[in-house]
Amino acid sequence: MDEIGMENGPQGFHAPFEREQLQADVGTVLLTCARMARWVFYRSDADINEPLLRLLGFPPAREQPDLDDPETDWESGGFRYDMVATTALAESMETLYDLAYLGHVDTDVSDLDSESGPAWISRVLMDMRRSDFVTEWNEYSKCEESIQRCLQVFETSQARLVLESIEADDRFMDWYGPATEGLSIRQMSLLSGMTEASLRTLASPKRKNPLKTQSDGKNTFVTVDDAKVWLMSRGRYVPIKYTSRGGRLDPTRRRFNSMDELLRALDQRVRFLLSEPQADELRAKLDAISPTLLATGDRHHLRLDEASTGNTELMVSIGEALGLSGTLLSFRAAETRSLAQLREVERQIQSLTS
């Protein structure tokens, strides 16, 4: 039976491409967007190349690549994924890749409905797939495949939301394709790693354990219950796990623009660790620091404010409880407060001199 997978995932499920490929695709898409913008915002009296490269995270001190040169691609241009990892596109694609192929639902993402950030990004990508500019530029510098892979992640994520009845009333890609009461053959293909042709063959009632399908006019679909049972029988079902993608990252390795940003990163770390096997151990460590430190409910978080982050001993203890360098976390907190104070001083100077 034909399959379309490369990377092994849970229970034999195959992701169609590795995360490193997705990250390279994100860079290529962003670089293409910058090139599209360059033609619109080009000025005879200013260098538009520099601000666009700044948006792509390119260090100004380095020799800058030429966006007009088709030979400048993501890798040869000296770009790195960490330069764009905090863009909305990169964060959305990472979150949706985890949902699509690992079954991870990110608790830090408030929703995935038709008005969410990922919904608007999917619209941009759909427009790019139909773009005359992209078609022409693809002749010089390949970008269409990257756009298509990103859209495949969106489609697979949507299929998994349908399968698990998450955001059942308003899904972020409901605007795309015919609406059915279950999963389309295309969606079943994405969730199983099998081709659509193979699935239609497996839907024959003469076969053992056939894929049960129903019709709604011209549309063929599989009910959620039948889809889940069939995927489980084939060893292709990926169970849902609620976790925090941002919580896997070490917050002491980056600078924060505000105290709210730092506290949000710590809360993400807490929610991630509470989804792991060592959850009870973490609760015990936090209770030992203070019985009221951990707030429970729908979204666990630490009861911290800007003033409490100035308590070095407290921040060291929290950092160690979260599996981080406590000393480095206390310094990051001090750095964040100092940056906020510096911005306030600069604001006051500007108000007096303007």
C-alpha positions in Angstrom: 0.0 0.0 0.0 1.3 3.4 -1.0 2.5 5.6 1.9 3.8 9.2 1.9 5.9 9.3 5.0 9.5 9.9 5.9 9.9 10.6 9.6 8.7 8.1 12.2 6.2 9.4 14.7 3.9 7.9 17.4 2.4 4.5 16.8 4.0 4.2 13.4 2.6 7.5 12.0 4.9 9.1 9.5 5.4 12.8 9.2 5.9 13.7 5.5 9.0 15.8 6.3 11.3 16.6 9.3 11.1 19.6 11.5 14.3 20.9 10.0 12.7 21.0 6.6 9.8 23.0 8.0 12.2 25.5 9.6 14.0 26.0 6.2 10.6 26.4 4.5 9.6 29.1 7.0 12.8 31.0 6.2 12.1 30.6 2.4 8.5 31.9 2.8 9.6 34.9 4.9 12.4 35.7 2.4 9.8 35.6 -0.4 7.5 37.9 1.5 10.4 40.3 1.9 11.1 40.2 -1.8 7.5 40.9 -2.6 7.5 43.9 -0.2 10.7 45.2 -1.7 9.1 45.7 -5.1 6.2 47.6 -3.5 8.1 49.8 -1.0 11.2 50.4 -3.1 12.3 54.1 -2.8 14.7 56.0 -5.0 15.9 58.0 -2.0 16.3 55.2 0.6 17.7 51.7 0.9 14.7 49.4 1.5 17.0 46.4 1.6 18.2 47.2 5.1 14.8 47.5 6.9 13.5 44.3 5.2 16.6 42.4 6.3 16.1 43.8 9.8 12.6 42.3 9.8 14.3 39.0 8.9 16.5 39.3 11.9 19.7 39.8 9.9 22.5 41.4 12.0 23.3 44.9 10.6 27.0 44.6 11.3 27.4 41.7 8.9 27.7 42.0 5.1 24.2 42.1 3.9 22.8 39.9 1.2 21.1 41.4 -1.9 17.3 40.6 -1.9 17.3 41.3 -5.7 19.7 38.5 -6.4 17.9 35.2 -7.2 21.0 33.3 -6.1 20.4 34.5 -2.6 18.5 31.8 -0.9 17.9 31.1 2.8 21.0 29.1 3.3 23.5 30.8 1.0 22.4 34.3 2.2 23.7 33.7 5.7 20.3 33.5 7.3 19.6 31.3 10.4 16.3 30.0 11.8 16.9 31.6 15.2 16.8 35.0 13.4 13.1 34.4 12.6 12.0 31.9 15.3 9.9 34.5 17.1 7.9 35.6 14.0 4.2 34.8 13.9 4.8 32.5 10.9 7.6 30.5 12.6 5.7 30.1 15.9 2.5 29.1 14.2 4.2 26.6 12.0 6.0 25.0 15.0 2.8 24.8 17.0 0.8 23.3 14.1 3.6 20.8 13.2 3.4 19.5 16.8 -0.4 19.3 16.6 -0.4 17.7 13.1 2.2 15.0 13.5 2.8 14.6 17.3 -0.7 15.2 18.5 0.5 18.0 20.9 -2.1 20.6 21.7 -0.3 23.8 22.9 -2.0 25.1 26.0 -0.4 28.5 25.5 -2.3 29.0 22.3 -5.7 30.5 23.2 -7.6 29.3 20.2 -7.4 28.1 16.6 -10.6 29.5 15.3 -11.3 31.3 12.0 -10.2 34.7 13.4 -7.0 33.5 15.0 -3.5 34.4 13.9 -2.9 31.0 12.3 -6.2 31.4 10.3 -4.9 34.7 8.8 -1.5 33.2 8.1 -3.2 30.3 6.3 -5.0 32.8 4.1 -1.7 34.6 3.3 -0.2 31.2 2.3 -3.2 30.3 0.2 -2.8 33.7 -1.6 0.9 33.0 -2.1 0.2 29.6 -3.6 -1.9 31.3 -6.3 0.4 34.3 -6.6 1.7 35.4 -10.1 4.7 36.8 -8.4 5.6 33.5 -6.7 5.1 31.6 -9.9 7.5 33.9 -11.7 10.0 34.1 -8.9 10.0 30.3 -8.6 11.7 30.2 -11.9 14.7 32.0 -10.4 14.6 30.9 -6.8 12.5 27.9 -5.7 9.8 28.8 -3.2 6.6 27.1 -4.3 7.4 23.8 -2.6 8.1 25.6 0.7 4.7 27.3 0.6 3.0 24.0 -0.2 4.6 22.1 2.7 3.5 24.9 5.1 0.0 24.6 3.8 0.1 20.8 4.2 0.9 21.3 7.9 -2.1 23.6 8.2 -4.4 21.1 6.5 -3.2 18.2 8.7 -3.7 20.3 11.8 -7.2 21.1 10.7 -7.9 17.4 10.1 -6.7 16.6 13.6 -8.9 19.3 15.1 -11.9 17.7 13.3 -10.8 14.2 14.5 -10.6 15.3 18.1 -13.6 17.6 18.0 -11.4 20.5 19.2 -12.8 24.0 18.3 -15.7 22.1 16.8 -17.8 25.2 16.2 -15.2 27.4 14.4 -12.1 25.8 13.0 -9.3 28.0 11.5 -9.4 26.5 8.0 -13.2 25.9 7.7 -13.2 28.5 4.9 -11.1 26.2 2.8 -12.6 23.3 0.9 -16.1 21.7 1.1 -17.7 21.3 4.6 -18.7 17.8 5.6 -20.0 16.1 8.8 -16.7 14.3 9.2 -13.3 13.9 7.6 -12.7 14.1 3.9 -10.6 11.5 2.0 -8.0 14.1 1.7 -8.0 14.6 5.5 -7.8 10.9 6.1 -4.9 10.7 3.8 -3.1 13.4 5.8 -3.8 11.7 9.1 -2.9 8.2 8.0 0.1 8.8 5.8 -1.6 6.9 2.9 -2.4 8.2 -0.5 -6.0 9.1 -1.4 -6.1 6.4 -4.1 -5.1 3.8 -1.5 -7.8 4.9 0.9 -10.5 4.8 -1.8 -9.4 1.2 -2.5 -9.5 0.4 1.3 -13.0 1.8 1.4 -14.3 -1.1 -0.7 -16.9 -3.0 1.4 -15.4 -6.3 0.0 -12.2 -5.7 1.9 -11.5 -6.9 5.4 -11.9 -4.1 7.9 -12.9 -1.6 5.2 -12.7 2.2 5.7 -16.4 3.1 6.3 -17.4 6.1 4.2 -20.6 8.1 3.7 -21.8 10.5 1.0 -23.2 14.0 1.3 -24.1 14.9 -2.3 -20.8 14.9 -4.2 -18.7 14.7 -1.1 -17.4 11.5 0.5 -16.5 11.6 4.1 -15.7 9.4 7.2 -17.4 10.1 10.5 -15.2 11.1 13.4 -16.0 7.9 15.3 -15.3 5.6 12.3 -12.2 7.5 11.4 -10.7 7.2 14.9 -11.6 3.4 15.1 -10.0 2.8 11.7 -6.8 4.8 12.4 -6.4 2.9 15.7 -6.8 -0.5 13.9 -4.1 0.5 11.4 -1.7 1.8 14.1 -1.9 5.3 12.7 -3.8 7.0 15.5 -1.8 9.7 17.3 -3.3 10.4 20.8 -3.7 14.0 21.8 -1.4 15.3 24.6 -1.8 18.8 26.1 1.5 20.5 26.6 3.3 23.8 26.3 5.7 24.2 23.3 7.2 27.4 24.7 7.7 25.6 28.0 10.3 23.3 26.5 12.6 26.2 25.8 15.0 27.5 28.4 13.9 31.1 29.3 17.3 31.9 30.7 18.9 31.8 27.3 17.1 34.9 25.9 16.5 38.5 26.7 13.0 39.7 27.5 11.5 43.0 26.4 9.2 43.3 29.4 8.5 41.7 32.8 5.2 40.4 31.5 7.1 38.6 28.8 9.4 37.0 31.3 6.6 35.9 33.6 4.7 34.5 30.7 7.7 32.4 29.7 8.0 31.1 33.3 4.3 30.1 33.3 4.8 28.3 30.0 7.6 26.4 31.6 5.4 25.5 34.5 2.6 24.2 32.3 5.0 22.2 30.2 6.6 20.5 33.3 3.1 19.8 34.8 2.2 17.8 31.6 5.3 15.6 32.1 5.8 12.6 34.4 7.6 14.7 37.0 4.6 16.9 37.6 4.1 15.8 41.3 7.8 16.4 42.0 7.5 20.0 40.6 4.4 20.7 42.7 6.3 19.6 45.8 9.3 21.8 45.0 7.1 24.8 44.4 5.1 24.2 47.5 8.3 24.0 49.5 9.2 27.5 48.2 5.8 28.8 49.1 2.4 27.0 49.5 0.7 29.8 47.5 3.3 30.1 44.7 1.5 27.8 42.2 -2.0 29.0 41.2 -4.1 26.1 39.9 -7.1 26.1 37.6 -7.6 25.9 33.9 -4.2 27.5 33.3 -1.5 26.9 35.9 0.7 29.9 36.6 3.1 31.3 39.2 1.9 34.0 41.6 4.7 36.4 40.8 4.8 40.2 40.1 7.6 42.5 39.1 8.4 43.4 42.8 8.9 39.7 43.7 11.3 39.1 40.8 13.7 41.4 42.7 14.0 38.8 45.4 17.2 37.0 44.3 16.8 34.1 46.7 13.2 33.5 45.5 14.2 33.6 41.8 17.1 31.3 42.3 14.8 28.8 44.1 12.2 29.0 41.4 14.8 28.6 38.6 16.2 25.4 40.2 12.7 24.0 40.7 12.0 24.5 37.0 15.2 22.7 36.0 17.0 25.9 35.1 20.0 27.8 36.3 18.6 29.7 39.2 21.4 32.2 39.3 21.0 33.0 35.6 17.2 33.3 36.0 17.8 35.9 38.8 20.1 37.8 36.5 17.6 37.7 33.6 15.0 39.1 36.0 17.4 41.9 37.0 18.2 42.6 33.3 14.5 42.8 32.4 13.8 45.3 35.2 16.9 47.4 34.2 15.7 47.5 30.6 12.3 48.7 31.7 13.9 51.4 33.9 16.2 52.5 31.0 13.2 52.9 28.6 11.4 55.0 31.2 14.5 57.3 31.6 14.8 57.6 27.8 11.1 58.4 27.6 11.4 61.2 30.2 14.5 62.6 28.4 12.6 62.6 25.2 9.7 64.4 26.7 11.9 67.2 28.0 13.9 67.7 24.8 11.3 67.3 22.2 
